[in-house]
Amino acid sequence: MTGDEKMKILKNEVLRGRKDVELTVPDETGKSSTVSVRELIKLVALNGIPNDQINLSNMRKVNDILNQLEKEDDENSETVQLENDWWEFLKPNIEKFVVSGYRVHAPFVMDILNDVKSKEDIKKAK
């Protein structure tokens, strides 16, 4: 297995929902700002882990995830790279977070995170 096969690599883009609406989240001042893939993953790592999943092992994993995301922030990376086991740990929590926070937009957000290509992208690739 190569290094890339052990990683989930996502483009760090602004999340868009139904009708190409840019999704937003309130910042510390209460103003809304767009939310990127990396910011969504940070939000879930910091706030979206259910109580029944909180244990020392999982909190070590969360800290590793946050360290990776902060490193990518510092490097202005255009991608988000997560180890597959980190992704598998976060994915159900991301889905719950997205469905509860962005209800009608959830399918579009999850398609982005699951690397589902649009019909237009598939046609362009041919």
N, C-alpha and C positions, 0 to 999 in steps of 0.2 A: 504494500500500500504506500503510495507516495504521500507527501505532506499535504497536498491539496485534497486528497481523498479523505483525509481526517478532519478537514475543515469545511465549514459552511461559509461561503464567501458571498456577500451581498453587496450590491451597489448602494452606497450611502446617498440616497436621494430623498427629496421631500416626498412624503407619503401623500398619495392622491386617492380620492374615493370616487363615489358615483358621480357621473357627469364631470369627471376630471377636477373635482373640487380639492384644493389643497387643504389638508387636515391641519388643525391647530390645537394647541394646548396652552393653557394660561401659564405665564411665567410667575416669578416671585412677586412682581409688582401688580399682577392681576391682568396685565395686557396679554393678548393672544399672540402667539408666534407659531410659525409653521413647525411641524414636527418631522424630523428625518428618521430614517431607519435606525441609526445609532441612538438617537434620542429616545425613540420608542423602546428599544431594548434596555436602555438605562432606566427608564421609568419603570419598566416591569421588574428589572433586577432589584431596584430600590423599594418599590411599593407593591408589586404584584405577586409576591410569593405567599401562598396561603399558609395560615398558621400550622396546619398539619404537615407542611413540608419544611418547617423551620427546625433545623438541627445543625449541629456543628459541621458535618460533612457538606451539607448544602450551602451553608453560609461561607465556607471556604471556597466553594464553587462560585458563588455570587461575587466574592471578593476578587477571584481570578478573572471573572468576566468583566467586572468594573475596571480592573487594572488594564486589561486589554483595550477596552473602549477608551479609557483615558489616554493610553499610549497613542491610539489612532487619532484622537482629538489633537494631541500635541504635534503629531506628524501631518496634520491636515489630510489624512488618508481619504481617498475616494471610495474605499470599500470598508466593509465591516467583516472581520474574520473571527469566527468562533469555532472552537473545537466542536466536533460533532456531538460529543456527550453534553457539552454546555448547551448546544442548540436543542437537543432532545429534552433536556431539563426545562429550558425556558419556553419552548414552543407551546405547550398546552396553556401555560400561564399568559403568554402573549395573546393567544387566541381568546381566552376569557376576558382579558383586559380590553382587547380591540372590540369584541362583540358587545361588551357592556358600555364602552365609552364612545364608540363610533358605529353604532348599530347598523344603519343602512349602508355604511361604507365598508363594513367588516369583510365582505367577500373580496373586494378589490384590494384591500390592505393585505389580506392573507395570500392572495394571488401574487402580489409583489414579493412578499417574504418567502413564498414557496417557489419563486422563480417561474411562475406560470407565464408563458408568453401569450400576448394577445394575437388575435387572428391577423392583424396588420403586421405584427412582427414576424409571424410565421411566413406570410406572403413575401415580405421583404427579404427574408433569408433564402427564399427559393431562387 
